Amino acid sequence: MTEHRLLTLLGTALFWLFHIVFMARAVLRPHRDPSSRIAWVVAMAVLPVVGIVAYLLLGETSIGRRRAASLRRVLARLPDVAAAPGADAAQRLAVVPPRYAPLFEAGHSVNGFRPVGGNRGRLMADSNATIASMIADIDGAAEHVHLMFYIWLPDDNGRSVVDALTRAAARGVACRAMADALGSRTMIASKHWRTLRDAGVQVAVALPIGNPLLRALRGRIDLRNHRKIVVIDNRITYCGSQNCADPEFLVKAKFAPWVDAMIRFEGPVARQNQHLFASDWMAQVDEDLSGLLRQPLPPEDPGFAAQVIGTGPGARYSAMPEVFGTLMFAARRELFVTTPYYVPDEAMQAALCAAARRGVATTIVFPARNDSWIVGAASRSYYADLLAAGVRIFEYEGGLLHTKSLTLDGDVALIGSANMDRRSFELNFENNILFHDPELTMELRRRQDDYVARSRPVTGTMVAQWPIARRMWNNAIAMFGPVL
């Protein structure tokens, strides 16, 4: 045997050994459903080199050992929100009917946050009204302003928030602003970010990428901080789907306007959002914010029960789909969902279908035009089964419906940043608020009706008449869901 042939055989053996190691890693990786494991093994078997590279980049939801260790240290340092003076009273005020108690127990299992009472909430009229309200609260801040956005653009609304922060910092208010490295890259690279820093606003970048090639070796680049958090003076917070930008959303103007929903909360639930912000901030900045979580909660006031649910790679696996599924199975009369991105796991698809089959009036609204053609195609692959089960489907035509909301029997609602897709389930850091208040829930429910009024219904006949090429395309794209 020649030396050249021997080297060739040795190289081939090493390659296949390397190949088998990665296939074994895909099989042994924890928290993967069987379809995901099968998909990765098939991808690596059919396209060995491409499959292995894809697995290295997209196969695991690791934020990197250093980041994971840093996050664990931060969470260990932060005090339990329930230990703050007045927390016991806030929890006693959280009066929830027994049939809804398991919903909040599911939320408690994620972050350890108990539902707290004494909260008030107001649904913002639209995106511009939300920014105007935030600016008014920033201008009225006495102690601190904390902001975290996935997307912060240097447009009219984005610059208006910059101006409000500089004014607050000038009068001695402690201002901390954080933005995701990828979603807010244009703002971070702009003069406005430097203006904030020069004005005395502390700024931080969430999940910085650095060198993309080296970053990929330490953890996935596309794990992002998708949260939208505003906390003012430990008593006011905002929660919903809106980024810090104009509804015209010039970076994707052809899909505009972006249609969002945000609720301004006031009360003890703001402290739980503060906890999420502090964990994000301290993971990037060497500053201890734990003292803010030890401050006394405001005096007892009448108000509804609410609970923050923050998920992400650092939280318990499958937390967000479990919360969604628990809410769906709890519905008795009506279940209404809006989401721009729907790529569910099998359990969530089954939960929606089961709700309709047991007689619950189940409705879901998607955008008619999705800014992600991949997600749009994958979402439509689920239409036939949903419609067959009795779920009403509408496609919103007044822009890109970006609202992530769920209302349940006119009593309970969930609003926040989490979509019903695998990215929100496994990859993104998300924040949501679950609350029990018939009045505010019905206000959100009326907003959902407004979306339906500007939507077209989708019927089973329409889906059955789609060309076979379209159905094949949708289903083929959806097949990649377990891989991503």
LINQUIPE-V940959 format. One line per field, one symbol per residue. ss: DSSP state (~ for helix, > for strand, _ for the rest). psi: psi as a letter, one per 20 degrees, with the letter a starting at -180 (. if undefined). burial: # if it has 9 or more other ideal C-beta (glycine too) atoms within 8 Angstrom, else .. A space follows every 50 residues. Layout:
ss = ???
psi = ???
burial = ???
This chain:
ss = __~~~~~~~~~~~~~~~~~~~~~~~~~~_____~~~~~~~~~~~~~_~~~ ~~~~~~~~______~~~~~~~~~~~~~___~~~___~~~~~~_____~~~ ~~~~~~~~~~~____>>>>>>>>___~~~~~~~~~~~~~____>>>>>>_ _>___~~~~~~~~~~~~~~~___>>>>>>>____~~~~__~~~~~~~~__ _>>>>>_____~~~~~~~______>__>>>>>___>>>>>___>_____~ ~~~~~__>>__>>>>>__~~~~~~~~~~~~~~~~_____~~~~~______ ___>>>>>>>>_______~~~~~~~~~~~~___>>>>>___>>__~~~~~ ~~~~~~~___>>>>>>>_____~~~~~~~~__~~~~~~~__>>>>>___> >___>>>>___>>>>>___>>~~~~~~_>>>>>>>>_~~~~~~~~~~~~~ ~~~_>>>>_~~~~~___~~~~~~~~~~~______
psi = pqhghghgggggggghggghghhhghhipqjpqhhgggghggghhgmggg ggghghhihqlpjqgggghggggghhhpqphiiqpihgghhhimopqhhi ghghhghhigijpqqqakqqqppqgaghhgghgggghghjqhgqppppqg poqlaggghhhgghghgghhjjpopppqqphghkhhghirhhghggghij ppqqpplqgcohghhhhirphjoqojqnppppkjipqqpbiprnrqhhmh ilhiirqporpqpoqpahhhhhhhggghhgghihpmpojhhhiiqqqqqp qqrrpqppoprahirpqjgghgggggggiiphgqppppphonmrrhhggh ggghghhjjpopqpprqhppiohghggggiiigghgghijpppqopjkao oipoqpqokjhqqpqbiprlrhghhhhqpqpqppqoohghghghhhhhhh ghhkrpqprhgghhiqqhhghggghgghhighh.
burial = .....#........#..##..##.##..#......######.##...#.. ##.##.###..##...##.###.##..#..##.#.##.###.##.#...# #.##.###.##.#########.##..#####.###.###.#..####### #####.######.######...#.##########.###.#.##.##..#. #######.#.....##..###.##########.#.############### .#..##############################....##.####.##.. ..#############...#############..############.###. ######...#.######..#....#############.#.######..## #########################.###########..######.##.. ##..#..#....#.......#.###.##.####.
